[in-house]
Amino acid sequence: MNTFFQVTTGPRSKFNSVMGPNTVPPFIPATDFETGLFSIFSAGNLGSDIAFWVDDDIAVGGSNAAGGLGDGYLKFVNIGRYLHLPTDALAIRSGQFELDIPFTQARSMSLSPYDIYLESNIGVINSLTNQQNVANQFMFANSAKGIELSGGHLYGGYHYSVAVIDQNTSGIDQADNTSQFVPSATGGANGGVGFASNTSAKALYTRFSYRFNLERVETSRKDVQAAGPTGPRDHTYLNFGGFYLRGNSRQGFIGLLENGTNTTLVTAREPFYRAGGDFSFNYRKLNIYGLYLRGKDDNLLPVDSFGSVILLPLSPTMGPFPLRFVSGVSATFSGGFVQSDFLALPWVMLIMRWDGVHSSADRLNGFALAGGTPFFAPLRSTRNRYTPGVQFLIHPNIKASFKYQFRPQQSVEGVTSATNLQQAQNPFRINTALFGLEFVY
């Protein structure tokens, strides 16, 4: 269970200007006590080399209706032995799980998420020259449903994973994705658990890393490091890795048949990838780590029966209706983070992190369509966030945390220049100070 107290800086109400006329805007308090998550975790072994994990947010923000399953999977840990492979060479995990990303988001000790994990790829809409028919809601922060093969060692050497997962780039929730005609897994038509994907295609995720264990004494490299007078410690190591995800985003529209008259369903299938690299260096009480990620989605623009590109967004009823698609300028984003954790005392952790995301589409779309990002109406294409923090163990199962977020500049006011370009003005920052209290029992 955790709870928070947040202090928000003065410009928090500037977004009231984007509300429509005769609309009462929501009030944002300067200080606020906030209920966090009440979660149940269960994990263990089911016999020899079979493990399970289930965690569920029973309540979010004080409401049980907002809860949901986090991870829920079964893992066959060392099945490589049946193929006469080395120990830990092959394991299989099946169910719902966080992808084998370099640094966990779901079980991070930090109060704030990694911005790059929350970045979805929404292409440029409000441009007459370089429109992008891209609306990919995939984010690394979301859990995946599928099966994963993995292997390697935690103390040093290689680690790999290959996962085949359901693909859902439209953000449809499984509970709402049912059919009145075709039954899903556990029920008749319009019942059961619902479909988890919005296309028959599956996404492929792969990761490979190698850890150089730098402990001087070779015999200690595979042992758990004992706690000393300065507190617990881990191996001294240097880790490098890379990861890659490949998918095929599906967008369906009401379009025209080849004769250019009757309407039918036309589908744009746009390949996309997410690729990046990571590192981690640990020396006794200091751990420095980070990653870089680049995302790219192919851009298929709708074309009418006259061969002209149709301006976005498309109208499902008024037309013009697309006949086919042509390739346009791809939608891309990039970014990452670097974090440093220093164990000043056995019960005090000092944290410093930089997050950066570059997306021209987020800036061009502005506050009208940039809802798929953690920042509203960014002033620049590159958003930088600096987050110092500290955490205290009041008791072995009680933790107090503090962080201050220096957020990027934002703007909700625009002006048209002499060259007919829209330019933001009067930028501001909404920084936040956050106190957290968490206990486990």
N, C-alpha and C positions, 0 to 999 in steps of 0.2 A: 504494500500500500504506500502511496506517496501523495504528498500535498505540496502546494506551492504558494509563494507570495511574490507578486510581480509589481515592479514600479516602472511606469511608462513615461517617456519624456513628452514635453508639451505639444509638439506638432501632431499628436495622435488624432486630432479632430479635423485635420485638413482634408481628409477624404470625404467629409460631408458634402463637399462641393460637387462630387460626382453623382450624388443622388438626384433623382428627377424632381421636377417642380412639384410643390405641394406634397412633398414626402418628408416624413419625420425620420431623420437619420438615427442609427443606433448610437447609444451613448457609450463611450469608451472611458472607463475610470482611470485616474492617474495611479491608483494603488488598488490591488485586488487580491483577496485570498481565493485560491482556485483548487478544487478537488481534482486529483490526478487519476491514477488507475488503481483499481483493485484487481489483482491478477492471481491466478492459481497456476503453479508450476508442478509438473509431475514428470519424473524421469527415472529410469532404472534399467535393469537387465531382466530379460525373460529367458532364462536358461543361458547356455553357453554361447557367447559371441552374438547375442541378439539383444539390441537395445531399443528403447522407445523414449520419446519425448512428446509431451503435450503441454501447451500453455494457453490459457484463455483469459482475456480481459473480461471478467464478470461484470464490471462496471467501469464506465468512463465518464468523468465529469459528474459523478453522482447519479448517473442514470444507467440502469442495467440494459436498457434498450440499445445503448451505444456500444456495448461490448462486442467481442468477436474473437474467433480463433486466431492465435498467432501461428505457432508451429504445431504440427501433429503428424508424426511420422514414425515408421518402424525402420530400423537399420540393422542389416546383417553385416556384422563388423569385419569378420576375417574369413570370407568365403574363398579367398584365394588359396587357402590350404587344400581345398578339394581339387584344385587344378595344379597342385604342387608348385605354387608360386611362393616367393619370400613372404615372411610375416608382414601383415598390414599392406600387402600389395593391392588388394581389391576388397572393396566393401560396396554394398548396395543400400541405398536409402530410397524409400517410397512414401509418398503422402504429400502433405503441405509443409513447405520449409522455406527458410531464407536461403537464397542462392549462396554458393560458396564464394561470396565476395571477399576481397582482401581483409576488410575490417568490418565487423558486424555492426549493423544499424539496430537490429532488434534487441540486442543484448549489450549495447554500448553503455559505459558508465557515465557518459556525458549527458547533460540535461538537454542539449539542443541537437537536432539531427544534422547529418552532413548534407549541405545544400546540393551537392552534385548528385546525391542519391535521390533527391526529390525533384530533379529536373526532368520534365517530359518535353517532347519535341513538338511544339505547336508552330507551324510554319507561318510566314508573313501573310496576313490577310488584307490589311488596309494599304495596299500598294498597287498602283496601276501598271507597274513595269515588271516587278519580280514577285508575283504572287506565288504562294506555295500551298498546294492542296495536300497538306500534311497535318494530321491531327492524331499523333501517336501518344497515348496516355501511359505508355510503359514507364515505370520508374523502378530503380533498383531497391528502393525502400519497401516495395511491396513483396509479399510472400509469393512463392511459386507452387504450382501443383504439377507433380510429375515424378520422374525417377532419376536417380543420380548414381553414377559409378565414381568411386574415388579410391585413393590409396596414397600411402606415404607415411612419413613420421613427423611428429611434432617437435622432437628435440633437435632435428637436423636432417639435411638431405632433401630429397625431392618430395613434392606433394602435387597431386593432380586431381581434377574432377571433371566429369563430363555429364551434363544434365540435359534431358529432353523434357520440356515443360509445355503446358497449355499456353496458348497465345491469346491474349486479350488486350488489344491496343485501344479499345474504345472505352475502357473503364467500367464496363457493365458488371454489376455484382452477380455472383452465382445465384444468390437467393432470388434475384429478380429476372434471371434469364431462363425462363421456362417456355414450353410450347404447348398450345392447346391441342396439338395433333400428335406429336411424337413424345413418348414417355422418356423421362430421364432416369437416372440410375435406380432410384428406389420408389418409383411411383408410376401411376398411369399418366395419361395426358394431362398437362397443366398441373402436375404435382411432382412430388419427389424433391430431390435436392437441387435441381436446376443444372444447367450446363455452365461449365467453368470457362469455356473459350468462345470466341466469336468467329472462329475460322477453323477449318479442318487442319490447317498447317500447324506445325509445332515449332517452337523456337529451340535453338541449340545453344547451350552455354558451356564454355570450356575455361578452365583455369589451370595454370601451371606455375609453381614457385619452387625456389631452392633456397634453403637456409644453410648458411655457413656458421656452424657452431664454433665459437672462438674461445671456449674454455681452455685454459692452459693444460689442465690435467685431463688426459684423454678418457680416463675411466669415469670421470664425473660428467661427461657430456650427455650420458643417457640417464643420469640420476636426477631426482628432484632436488633442487637447491634448498638447503636448510636455511631457516631464518637465523640471523645473527643479531648482534647488539643494535644494529641500525635498522632492523626490520627484515621483512621477507625480500627475497631477491630471485631473479630468474637467471637463466643462462645468458652469457654474453654472446650475442649473435648478430649477424647481418643477413637480412632476408630480401630477396628480389623476386618479383612475380609479374605475371601478365594475365589478362583475362579478355574474353571475346564472346559476344552474344550476337547471334544472327537470327533474324526473323523476317516475316513478310506481313506488313500491315495491310489490313483489308478495309476498304471503304466502299459502301454500296450506295448507289444513287438511282433515282428514277430517270431513265434515259430513253433513247430512241432506238428502234430497230434499224438495220442497215438501209431499209427503204426510206428512212427519215420521217416516218409518219407515226405509227403506233408506238406507244410507250412500253418499256420493259425495264428489267433490272440490269443495270450495268455496274461492273465492279472494277475498281482500281486496286490492284495488288502491288504495293510499293515495298520492295526490299529495304531493310534497314539493318544497321549494325551498331553495336556499342563496343568499343575497344579501349583498353588502357593498360597502364603499368603501375606497380606499387613497390614500396620499399619499407623496411622497418629495421632500425638499429637499436639494440638494447645493450646498455652497459650498467650493470648493477642497479642503481636507483633511477636511471634516466632511460626513457624510451622515446625515440623520435621516429615518426612514421608518416606516410602520406601516399597519395595516389594521384594520377592524372587520367582523365576519361574524355574520350571524344565520341560523339554520336552523330550519325548521318542517316537521313531518310531520303530515298529517291522521291522525286516530285513529279507526279503524273497529273497534268493539267487537263480539265475537261474541254472538249472541242465540240461545237455545234455542227449541224448538217451543212453549213456553209464553209466549214474549215476554220472558223474563228474561235479563239480561246474565249471561254465564258468567264466573266468576272465573278469572283467569289464574294460572299458565300452564295451557294446555289439555292434556288428556291424550289422546294419539292412540288409546288403546285402551279406557280406562275410561269416557269420557264425563263429563258430558253433551256432545253434539255440536252444533255451531252449525248453525243453519238459514239465517241471514242476518246482516248486520252493520248497526249503527247508529252514527252519528257521536258521538264523545266529545270530551273536552278534548284539543286538539292537543299534541303533544310539541315543545318548542322548546328551543333553546340559543343562546347568543350569546357573543361574546368577540373577542379580537384580540391584538395586540402592538404595541409601539413599541420601536424599536431605534436606537441611535446608534453609528456607527462613526467613529473619529477616527484619522487617520494621523499619529501623533505623530512618527515618523521614517519614512524611505522603507522601512524594514524592520520597523516596529513598528506594529501596529494595536490600538487600545484599543476595547473593545466593552462596551456596557451595554444590557440588554434587559429589558423587562417583558412577561410573558405573563399573560393573564387569560381564564378560561373560566367562564361562568355556566350551570349545568345543575342544576335542582332534582331532576331524575330521577336523576342520578348520586349525589346525596347520599341520596335516599330509598331507592334500591336498595342502597346501602351496599356492603359488601365481597362480598355474595352475587352480584350481577349487574352490577357496574360494570366488567367486564373490558374494555369497549371504549374506555376512557379511559386517558391516561397516568398517572393517579393512582388508587391503590387506597384505597377507603373514605374519601373526602374528608369532612372535618368540616363544611364549609360548602358552600352551593350555588355560591359564587364561589371559584374557586381562583386565587390569585396566585402567580407565580413570578418571582423577580428573579435575573438572571444577569449578573454582571460577568465580563469575560474579557480576555485579551490574547493576541496572536499575533505570533510572530517568524519572519521569514525568515532562517534560518541560512545558507541558500544559495538561489539562485534556484529550485531545485526541491526544497528541504527546508524544511518548516514545523513549528515547535513551537507548541503552543497550551496555554492554561490557562484554566479557567473554574471558578467556584464557584456552585452552585445553591442559593439559598434557597427551599426548596420549601414548599408550603402545609401546613397542619396536617391530620393524619389521625387516625383513631381506629378501634380494633377492639373496644372495650368499650362496651356499652350498658346503660341502666337504664330501667325503665318508671316513668313519672311517675304522680302521683296521678290525672291525667286519662287514663291508659292510653295515653300517647304514648311512643314509643321515643326516647330521647335519648342521644347519644354522650357519653362521659366519658373523662377522662385522655388528652387529645390530645397528640400528639407530632409532631415534624418529622424527616424523614430527609433531611438536606442532604448534598450530595456535592461533592467537589473532584475535578476531572478534568484529567489531563495527557495531551496527545496529540502524537504524532510521525508525520508524514506525508511520504512522498517520492514523486516522480513521475519516471519515466524512459522 
